[in-house]
Amino acid sequence: MTGSFSSFVGAAYGSVHSGEGHQFNIYVQAAEHLLNERARGRNRSIAEADRQRLHERFVSPPGLQHARNRLRNERTVLVDGLPGSGRRTAALMLLHELPETRGSLHELPDTTDDETALPLDPADVNPGDRLLLDLSEAEESRYVAVQGALSDFRATVIERGAHLAVVLPHHLSYLLRGDLRHLTAETRRPNARRVLATHLRVEGILPLDEELGDPELAAYLMRVPIADVAALAERVGRCRNTSTADRGFPDWLTESLAEQHDQRGRVAADLSAAGGRHRALLLSLAMFHDTTPDVVLRGANALLGVLSHPPDPTPRLDRADLHAELSAIHADSGPDGRIRFSLVGYDRAVRNHFWTYLPDIRRELRDWLSTQVADLSVAPSVRIQAVDRFADQAFRTGRPEDLVWLTDRWMSSRAPGHLVPPAAQALAIGLNNDRFGQFFRQRIYDWATSQETSDALRQVLVVVCSQTMAHSHPDQALVRLHHVSRRTGGSTLASAGRAVLTLSRSDDRLYQKMLDRLSAGIASGQWSADFALFRDLADPVRLMRHGDVRRLLALGWSGLLGRPVTEWAGTAERWLTVGEDVKNREPVTDVLASACGEDHTAAGRLYRVALGWQRAERSIRRVDTLSCLLLKLDAAQGIEPYSAVA
């Protein structure tokens, strides 16, 4: 491959189709739009804008000042707390409120991405960095390994003037080493009513004190995690935005809390009295709630088939019609013709009941949903809601692998394009889940590094890594995008390459990390994509005053100069043009000459390209740049200048 990623496949930055496989571009763009919409205000994001939004809504929990002192005095704090108490947010805000220095705030990888990776890699620490390590859902082996490496890692943190906040796994508190206890600080659950009031105030909603004293609200705030309190404020805001002018906060709150009504007893009683067909209708409507009757009917019939339910021998016209059957399960249609249960919260209770009390058919329910979502007659919005509802049940019952299975099936080698958005959605939901996010990051890594992964799934990985994972774990997103770009071709290679370049250029630390990966890949000679990525990423100006960056650039150029001249001549000319500026000349020519080293052949080829560049536009600046390059080439090969010889 001789073209650059910025010009690959006809310099197309929009829809492209290289001729192989299915035309997925419209659906890929739909998936990107979906994930972008869902990324707004994401609490797990560490991007500066999202951190600022979170800080505006943050209520300091008890114990935060102690944690703050630990971090400032020791440069490290181990934050402990009960699940659901907001401990990750507290750790992130501790880092956010530190004075900004030359470093960046980023989250350390929570998976072992390469065979040589360390539990904690000192290379991830740059001067002045603010580092977050979330171990809240870590397994025993990972937690023990990190503790073993923490002492040396802390030494690097202190040496480089960085700060580290670690979220501890509360369920593994018995494994905490004694020599680390002096670094711990426990934060407790903040006042839920204050959290709600703060979130509402930021949204421009200012309820009276007595309105926040509603007994139903008080009971709800006492039993739910803090994240659910924030979600309640968002629902109240949506109700405000869609309500008529004569409605106020009490109405918005009542509507927002209605979704949380406990209908478990009613559902259990109704299901015990229902036959097989009515049960199928109940679940079909619960999964495809607020949709058209035909979707509900097809779903119910398909579920009966998946479960090998015997057909009803009664002639069709002698059986009840769908209207009567829906009425029997407490469902009715609105003015828009869409079907919904008459009781708010009933649909969620039905889903919970099936996944809780019929565990032996969870696999069949997964297969059924896969087929229904794939049905072309199902509207995209209905697919989105169904995948969300299925994901809730998969996580609640500890079955994240069901979402992985769905994604793999939907993105098989013969996958239809309309399944790209739900496949991307399923992975994005997994990545954003507090409990199973690490599981999905590891699974995406496995797909990215496999030669067996379908091209359709690779396109989904590009979307998910660039639009979702990059917000919370940019380092891991970059690694996975790089692996995808190495193992694919055509339009997928173009999109993966552009995603690598975009993410690498977004941050100096990621830029240097990618140069490191590319220089190592080029040295191995195993991946042709690395040469094109290096040509497009290597910047003759950015960080050129840093010795480590110049060293990595020289290593990359050293491998590149061994390729056919047509692959790198244009890039070399671009670098030399930058070198016409006196302030850039020395570092540019130094990198190019260092790349040649004592290799006479490489030096000769580079000089011929530079000579042609100089002759194409005769100017004193080009003559001086060429002279500077020649002197450095000679010096690299031990040839003294004539003046020194004389």
C-alpha positions as a printed Julia matrix, in Angstrom:
646×3 Matrix{Float64}:
   0.0     0.0    0.0
   1.6     3.26  -1.09
  -1.17    5.81  -0.45
  -1.77    7.66   2.78
  -4.87    7.27   4.9
  -5.88   10.83   4.12
  -5.98   10.07   0.41
  -6.91    6.38   0.45
  -9.81    5.31  -1.78
 -10.0     8.53  -3.7
  -9.58   10.87  -0.74
 -13.1    10.04   0.36
 -13.94   11.25   3.84
 -17.65   10.52   3.49
 -19.29    7.42   2.07
 -16.97    5.11   0.22
 -17.37    1.64  -1.18
 -14.34   -0.3   -2.21
 -16.3    -3.04  -3.92
 -15.86   -5.78  -1.34
 -18.65   -6.98   0.97
 -21.79   -5.04   1.76
 -22.33   -1.31   1.41
 -22.43   -0.38   5.08
 -21.59    3.31   4.96
 -25.07    4.72   5.55
 -25.58    2.33   8.45
 -22.1     3.04   9.84
 -22.94    6.75   9.83
 -26.23    5.95  11.58
 -24.29    4.01  14.23
 -21.87    6.93  14.69
 -24.79    9.33  15.11
 -26.46    7.03  17.64
 -23.32    6.66  19.77
 -22.56   10.37  19.56
 -26.04   11.21  20.83
 -25.62    8.8   23.71
 -22.16   10.12  24.55
 -23.49   13.51  25.65
 -23.09   13.98  29.36
 -21.73   10.48  29.9
 -20.55   10.22  33.51
 -17.75    7.76  32.74
 -16.14   10.11  30.24
 -12.87   11.73  31.29
 -12.92   14.3   28.48
 -12.49   17.82  29.86
 -15.91   19.07  28.73
 -17.64   16.09  30.34
 -15.6    16.48  33.52
 -16.62   20.12  33.73
 -20.27   19.18  33.29
 -19.93   16.58  36.03
 -18.18   19.04  38.34
 -21.09   21.48  38.04
 -23.39   18.77  39.38
 -21.01   17.23  41.92
 -21.94   17.1   45.6
 -18.97   16.4   47.87
 -19.51   13.14  49.78
 -18.48   12.63  53.41
 -14.81   11.7   53.52
 -13.79   13.66  50.43
 -11.62   16.15  52.33
  -9.62   13.3   53.86
  -9.15   11.81  50.38
  -8.14   15.23  49.06
  -5.45   15.57  51.73
  -4.15   12.08  50.99
  -3.83   12.86  47.3
  -2.06   16.17  47.79
   0.33   14.92  50.47
   1.11   11.46  49.05
   0.34   12.09  45.37
  -1.67    8.87  45.6
  -5.03    8.05  47.13
  -6.87    4.73  47.23
 -10.59    5.54  47.29
 -12.87    2.99  48.92
 -16.62    3.01  49.39
 -19.78    1.0   48.96
 -20.93    0.23  45.4
 -23.38    2.87  44.21
 -21.99    5.55  46.53
 -20.33    7.53  43.73
 -16.73    6.55  44.56
 -15.51    6.66  40.94
 -16.99   10.11  40.47
 -15.34   11.22  43.71
 -11.94    9.94  42.53
 -12.35   11.64  39.17
 -13.33   14.95  40.77
 -10.31   14.78  43.09
  -8.09   14.72  40.03
 -10.16   17.27  38.15
  -9.85   19.9   40.88
  -6.04   19.68  40.97
  -4.28   22.6   39.25
  -3.68   21.88  35.58
  -0.04   21.35  34.69
   1.76   20.3   31.54
   0.4    16.76  31.89
  -3.05   15.4   31.09
  -5.83   13.65  32.99
  -6.32   10.14  31.71
  -7.47    6.73  32.87
  -4.98    3.89  33.07
  -5.76    0.72  31.07
  -7.66   -1.93  32.99
  -6.89   -4.79  30.6
  -3.64   -6.44  29.56
  -3.63   -5.57  25.89
  -0.3    -6.97  24.77
   1.69   -9.94  25.98
   4.47   -7.69  27.28
   2.12   -5.33  29.15
   2.78   -4.8   32.86
   0.06   -4.58  35.54
   1.04   -0.9   35.82
   3.29    0.5   33.11
   5.53    3.45  34.11
   5.48    4.52  30.46
   1.87    5.61  31.02
   3.07    8.37  33.38
   4.13   11.68  31.89
   5.27   14.73  33.88
   2.32   16.37  35.62
  -0.24   13.7   34.67
  -3.4    13.12  36.71
  -4.09    9.39  36.58
  -7.27    7.46  37.34
  -7.22    3.69  37.89
 -10.64    2.1   38.35
 -10.35   -1.32  40.01
 -13.92   -1.3   41.35
 -14.83   -4.45  39.41
 -11.37   -6.03  39.24
 -10.9    -9.75  39.71
  -8.7   -11.1   42.5
  -5.7   -11.86  40.28
  -5.73   -8.4   38.72
  -6.08   -6.68  42.08
  -3.21   -8.64  43.61
  -0.98   -7.98  40.58
  -1.66   -4.23  40.65
  -0.87   -4.01  44.37
   2.41   -5.8   43.74
   3.39   -3.24  41.11
   2.02   -0.17  42.89
   5.11    0.69  44.94
   7.41    1.03  41.91
   4.65    2.75  39.94
   4.15    5.29  42.74
   7.85    6.06  42.65
   7.47    7.03  39.0
   4.35    9.08  39.79
   6.23   11.03  42.46
   9.36   11.44  40.35
   7.38   12.9   37.46
   5.2    15.19  39.57
   2.02   13.27  38.74
  -1.01   12.29  40.87
  -2.8     8.94  41.06
  -6.34    8.15  42.29
  -7.3     4.47  42.52
 -10.88    3.24  42.98
 -10.65    0.1   45.12
 -12.79   -3.04  44.7
 -14.88   -2.96  47.86
 -15.76   -6.64  47.48
 -12.05   -7.51  47.74
 -11.25   -5.29  50.73
  -9.82   -8.29  52.58
  -7.01   -8.47  50.0
  -5.7    -4.94  50.59
  -2.04   -5.07  51.61
  -1.08   -3.59  54.95
   1.65   -1.4   53.49
  -0.94    0.41  51.36
  -3.53    1.14  54.02
  -2.03    4.54  54.84
  -3.01    5.64  51.32
  -6.7     4.73  51.63
  -9.61    7.09  52.14
 -13.24    6.03  52.4
 -15.95    8.16  50.87
 -19.57    7.63  51.81
 -22.8     8.21  49.96
 -23.59   11.93  49.56
 -26.97   13.3   50.57
 -29.26   12.12  47.78
 -31.67   15.02  48.17
 -28.81   17.5   47.75
 -27.6    15.58  44.7
 -31.06   15.79  43.13
 -31.44   19.49  43.96
 -28.01   20.28  42.52
 -28.71   18.47  39.27
 -32.1    20.17  38.96
 -30.6    23.6   39.64
 -28.09   23.16  36.81
 -31.05   22.32  34.54
 -32.77   25.52  35.6
 -35.36   23.77  37.78
 -35.75   25.22  41.29
 -38.34   23.25  43.29
 -39.53   24.38  46.71
 -38.23   22.58  49.8
 -41.64   21.1   50.5
 -41.82   19.75  46.94
 -38.58   17.87  47.54
 -40.04   16.49  50.75
 -42.56   14.28  48.92
 -42.73   10.91  50.78
 -42.57    8.85  47.6
 -39.51   10.78  46.48
 -37.84   10.38  49.88
 -38.36    6.61  49.79
 -36.95    6.42  46.28
 -33.87    8.47  47.13
 -33.07    6.24  50.09
 -32.97    2.99  48.12
 -31.29    3.78  44.8
 -27.63    4.33  43.83
 -26.49    7.92  43.35
 -26.3     7.39  39.58
 -30.05    6.73  39.59
 -30.64   10.01  41.43
 -28.86   11.84  38.62
 -30.94    9.89  36.09
 -34.12   10.98  37.88
 -33.09   14.62  37.48
 -32.59   14.03  33.75
 -36.09   12.5   33.47
 -37.59   15.47  35.28
 -35.8    17.76  32.83
 -37.2    15.84  29.86
 -40.71   16.03  31.32
 -40.3    19.8   31.77
 -39.21   20.16  28.15
 -42.19   18.2   26.77
 -44.92   19.34  29.17
 -47.53   22.01  28.65
 -47.09   25.4   30.31
 -49.71   24.72  32.99
 -47.72   21.86  34.53
 -45.04   22.33  37.17
 -42.43   20.42  39.15
 -44.89   18.19  41.1
 -46.33   16.93  37.8
 -42.89   16.4   36.27
 -41.73   14.51  39.36
 -44.83   12.31  39.49
 -44.4    11.37  35.84
 -40.69   10.68  36.3
 -41.23    8.48  39.36
 -44.09    6.56  37.78
 -41.62    4.47  35.77
 -40.21    3.15  39.04
 -43.48    1.83  40.43
 -43.14   -1.73  41.69
 -45.45   -3.97  39.65
 -43.8    -7.27  40.56
 -46.72   -8.68  42.52
 -49.27   -7.78  39.86
 -47.13   -9.31  37.1
 -46.54  -12.53  39.05
 -50.26  -12.95  39.62
 -51.13  -12.21  35.99
 -48.54  -14.64  34.65
 -49.65  -17.44  36.93
 -53.15  -17.18  35.48
 -52.06  -16.79  31.84
 -51.62  -19.49  29.23
 -48.63  -19.91  26.96
 -49.86  -17.62  24.21
 -50.76  -14.81  26.58
 -47.37  -15.13  28.27
 -45.69  -14.82  24.87
 -47.74  -11.7   24.14
 -46.8   -10.26  27.52
 -43.08  -10.64  26.91
 -43.27   -9.54  23.28
 -45.05   -6.34  24.28
 -42.65   -5.83  27.21
 -39.65   -6.04  24.87
 -41.27   -4.06  22.03
 -43.3    -1.71  24.16
 -45.03    1.26  22.6
 -44.93   -0.12  19.07
 -47.43   -1.33  16.46
 -49.63   -4.41  16.93
 -48.02   -6.31  14.05
 -44.58   -6.11  15.68
 -45.99   -7.44  18.96
 -47.85  -10.25  17.2
 -44.84  -11.35  15.13
 -42.71  -11.31  18.27
 -45.18  -13.45  20.22
 -45.53  -16.0   17.41
 -41.75  -16.17  16.99
 -41.26  -16.71  20.73
 -43.74  -19.58  20.73
 -41.8   -21.12  17.86
 -38.39  -20.71  19.51
 -39.73  -22.42  22.64
 -41.36  -25.21  20.57
 -44.77  -24.35  21.93
 -47.46  -26.55  20.33
 -49.66  -24.68  17.85
 -53.3   -23.94  18.65
 -55.44  -26.39  16.6
 -58.48  -24.1   16.82
 -59.37  -22.56  13.43
 -58.1   -18.98  13.21
 -61.51  -17.34  12.88
 -62.73  -19.2   15.94
 -59.92  -17.71  18.05
 -59.86  -14.29  19.65
 -58.47  -11.45  17.58
 -55.41   -9.46  18.63
 -57.47   -6.66  20.16
 -59.14   -9.09  22.55
 -55.85  -10.79  23.37
 -54.12   -7.5   24.12
 -56.99   -6.37  26.3
 -56.64   -9.61  28.27
 -53.06   -8.69  29.18
 -53.92   -5.11  30.26
 -52.67   -3.5   27.04
 -54.34   -0.86  24.94
 -53.54    1.34  21.98
 -53.15    5.08  21.99
 -54.29    7.59  19.38
 -51.12    6.84  17.42
 -52.08    3.16  17.15
 -49.15    2.02  19.26
 -49.64   -0.65  21.91
 -48.6    -0.2   25.53
 -49.49   -1.57  28.94
 -52.03    0.47  30.85
 -49.93    0.39  34.04
 -46.7     2.38  34.13
 -43.72    0.19  34.98
 -45.59   -3.02  34.09
 -43.38   -3.71  31.05
 -40.18   -3.59  33.11
 -41.69   -5.92  35.72
 -42.62   -8.42  32.99
 -39.08   -8.46  31.65
 -37.62   -8.83  35.11
 -39.97  -11.72  35.89
 -39.09  -13.72  32.78
 -35.32  -13.33  33.21
 -35.48  -13.97  36.97
 -37.91  -16.85  37.25
 -37.36  -18.59  33.9
 -33.55  -18.82  33.88
 -33.63  -22.01  31.83
 -34.88  -20.17  28.72
 -32.49  -17.19  28.79
 -30.54  -18.55  25.82
 -33.75  -19.01  23.85
 -34.79  -15.45  24.71
 -31.46  -14.23  23.39
 -31.93  -16.14  20.13
 -35.47  -14.83  19.82
 -34.4   -11.22  20.29
 -31.62  -11.67  17.72
 -34.14  -12.73  15.08
 -36.67  -10.03  15.93
 -34.14   -7.19  15.83
 -32.89   -8.49  12.48
 -36.4    -8.25  11.0
 -36.33   -5.51   8.36
 -39.92   -4.53   9.13
 -38.94   -3.4   12.64
 -38.31    0.34  12.81
 -34.8     1.46  13.84
 -36.13    3.23  16.96
 -37.85    0.02  18.04
 -34.6    -1.93  17.59
 -32.74    0.58  19.75
 -35.23    0.28  22.6
 -35.32   -3.52  22.4
 -31.51   -3.76  22.6
 -31.5    -1.42  25.6
 -34.09   -3.55  27.37
 -32.28   -6.78  26.6
 -28.98   -5.32  27.84
 -30.62   -4.37  31.15
 -31.62   -7.99  31.68
 -28.29   -9.38  30.54
 -26.41   -7.21  33.03
 -28.92   -7.75  35.82
 -28.54  -11.53  35.51
 -24.77  -11.47  34.97
 -24.82  -12.52  31.31
 -22.76   -9.9   29.4
 -21.68  -12.62  26.98
 -25.21  -12.58  25.53
 -24.55   -9.1   24.09
 -21.23  -10.31  22.7
 -23.0   -13.25  21.08
 -25.62  -10.96  19.53
 -22.96   -8.64  18.11
 -20.99  -11.54  16.68
 -24.09  -13.04  15.08
 -25.4    -9.77  13.67
 -21.99   -8.92  12.21
 -21.26  -12.3   10.64
 -19.59  -12.43   7.23
 -22.99  -12.11   5.51
 -24.45   -9.52   7.87
 -27.1    -7.1    6.54
 -26.16   -3.45   6.93
 -29.19   -2.44   8.99
 -27.79   -4.43  11.92
 -24.69   -2.24  12.22
 -26.35    0.32  14.56
 -27.78   -2.27  17.02
 -24.45   -4.15  17.04
 -22.56   -0.95  17.81
 -25.18   -0.03  20.39
 -24.82   -3.38  22.17
 -21.05   -2.95  22.54
 -21.34    0.7   23.57
 -23.84   -0.21  26.3
 -21.41   -2.83  27.55
 -18.47   -0.43  27.55
 -20.43    2.1   29.6
 -21.53   -0.44  32.19
 -19.73   -0.01  35.52
 -19.7    -3.72  36.27
 -18.9    -5.21  32.87
 -17.04   -2.47  31.01
 -13.7    -4.25  31.42
 -15.21   -7.47  30.04
 -16.23   -5.67  26.85
 -12.91   -3.86  26.46
 -11.12   -7.21  26.65
 -13.53   -8.84  24.19
 -13.1    -5.98  21.72
  -9.34   -6.41  22.01
  -9.7   -10.12  21.2
 -11.76   -9.3   18.1
  -9.37   -6.54  17.03
  -6.35   -8.87  17.17
  -8.01  -11.82  15.44
  -7.63  -12.55  11.75
 -10.98  -14.37  11.88
 -13.04  -11.26  12.68
 -15.45  -10.36   9.89
 -14.99   -7.11   8.02
 -18.47   -6.0    9.11
 -17.57   -6.48  12.77
 -14.3    -4.61  12.27
 -16.25   -1.63  10.98
 -18.4    -1.76  14.1
 -15.26   -1.91  16.26
 -13.95    1.24  14.58
 -17.18    3.09  15.38
 -17.39    1.85  18.97
 -13.73    2.5   19.78
 -13.68    5.98  18.27
 -17.12    7.13  19.46
 -17.46    5.43  22.85
 -14.29    3.86  24.26
 -12.15    6.87  23.3
 -14.11    9.06  25.73
 -13.34    6.95  28.79
 -10.31    4.82  27.84
  -8.52    6.56  24.93
  -5.32    4.53  25.31
  -7.16    1.24  24.98
  -9.28    2.59  22.14
  -6.13    3.58  20.28
  -4.56    0.15  20.72
  -7.67   -1.58  19.37
  -8.05    0.77  16.41
  -4.4     0.18  15.56
  -4.88   -3.58  15.62
  -7.93   -3.31  13.36
  -6.04   -1.14  10.86
  -3.29   -3.75  10.68
  -5.62   -6.62   9.85
  -8.07   -5.22   7.35
  -8.22   -3.58   3.95
 -10.4    -1.48   1.68
 -12.8     1.04   3.16
 -12.49   -0.5    6.63
  -8.75    0.13   6.57
  -9.41    3.71   5.5
 -11.87    4.37   8.34
  -9.72    2.59  10.92
  -6.65    4.52   9.8
  -8.46    7.85   9.98
  -9.74    6.97  13.46
  -6.19    6.14  14.61
  -4.9     9.45  13.24
  -7.72   11.51  14.71
  -7.33   10.03  18.19
  -3.53   10.18  18.1
  -3.56   13.83  17.09
  -6.02   14.77  19.84
  -3.44   14.61  22.62
   0.35   14.9   22.83
   0.54   11.83  25.06
  -1.47    9.71  22.62
   0.58   11.08  19.73
   3.78    9.91  21.38
   2.21    6.58  22.33
   1.23    5.94  18.73
   4.67    6.88  17.42
   6.11    4.34  19.83
   3.77    1.62  18.56
   4.41    2.49  14.92
   8.18    2.63  15.25
   8.15   -0.82  16.88
   5.81   -2.16  14.21
   7.91   -0.74  11.4
  11.05   -2.24  12.92
   9.4    -5.67  12.92
   8.33   -5.25   9.29
   5.2    -7.3    9.95
   2.45   -4.76   9.28
   2.31   -2.78   6.05
  -0.39   -0.49   7.47
   2.13    0.87   9.99
   4.15    2.51   7.22
   1.14    4.43   5.88
   0.06    5.4    9.39
   3.53    6.67  10.19
   3.7     8.74   7.01
   0.44   10.47   7.87
   1.01   10.82  11.62
   4.67   11.83  11.82
   4.71   15.6   12.27
   7.89   17.57  11.49
   6.92   20.26  14.01
   4.96   18.7   16.88
   7.06   17.98  19.99
  10.25   18.09  17.93
  12.11   19.66  20.85
  11.55   16.45  22.85
  14.41   13.97  22.51
  12.15   10.91  22.93
   9.88   12.08  20.12
  12.81   12.71  17.77
  14.17    9.25  18.6
  10.82    7.6   17.75
  10.53    9.6   14.54
  14.03    8.57  13.51
  13.23    4.91  14.18
  10.1     5.14  12.04
  11.91    6.94   9.25
  14.71    4.37   9.37
  12.26    1.62   8.43
  10.4     3.81   5.95
  13.56    4.65   4.02
  14.0     0.95   3.31
  10.75    0.91   1.34
  10.43    1.9   -2.33
  11.19    5.59  -2.85
   7.7     6.22  -4.24
   6.22    5.38  -0.82
   8.08    8.07   1.11
   9.46   10.68  -1.31
   6.41   12.94  -1.0
   6.55   12.77   2.81
  10.26   13.57   2.81
   9.65   16.59   0.57
   6.92   17.78   2.94
   9.35   17.54   5.85
  12.07   19.39   3.95
   9.59   22.14   3.11
   8.88   22.56   6.81
  12.65   22.67   7.3
  12.88   25.79   5.15
  11.88   27.68   8.29
  15.09   28.26  10.23
  13.51   27.33  13.59
  12.51   23.89  12.21
  15.56   23.15  10.07
  17.83   21.62  12.69
  15.32   19.17  14.24
  13.9    18.13  10.83
  17.26   17.4    9.24
  18.52   15.82  12.45
  15.69   13.27  12.45
  16.12   12.43   8.77
  19.9    12.07   9.08
  19.6     9.99  12.26
  17.18    7.7   10.42
  19.88    6.98   7.82
  22.62    6.49  10.37
  25.54    4.67   8.79
  23.4     3.22   6.0
  25.03    4.66   2.87
  22.24    3.37   0.62
  19.47    5.03   2.63
  21.45    8.27   2.86
  22.04    8.29  -0.88
  18.39    7.73  -1.71
  17.28   10.43   0.7
  19.84   12.89  -0.66
  18.7    12.31  -4.25
  15.09   13.01  -3.26
  16.21   16.13  -1.38
  18.28   17.29  -4.35
  15.28   16.95  -6.65
  13.18   18.87  -4.15
  15.76   21.68  -4.0
  16.02   21.94  -7.81
  12.22   22.08  -8.21
  12.17   25.51  -6.59
  15.53   27.24  -6.46
  15.62   29.41  -3.36
  18.22   30.24  -0.76
  16.09   28.61   1.93
  16.02   25.31   0.06
  19.75   25.5   -0.65
  20.44   26.08   3.05
  18.11   23.23   4.07
  19.81   20.81   1.67
  23.25   21.89   2.89
  22.18   21.33   6.51
  20.86   17.86   5.64
  24.08   16.94   3.8
  26.23   17.99   6.74
  24.15   15.85   9.11
  24.18   12.87   6.73
  27.95   13.08   6.53
  28.29   13.4   10.28
  26.06   10.37  10.87
  28.39    8.32   8.64
  31.58    9.65  10.2
  32.51   11.93   7.3
  34.07   15.15   8.52
  33.25   18.41   6.71
  35.98   19.76   4.39
  36.66   22.72   6.67
  37.5    20.36   9.53
  39.81   18.29   7.3
  41.64   21.37   6.12
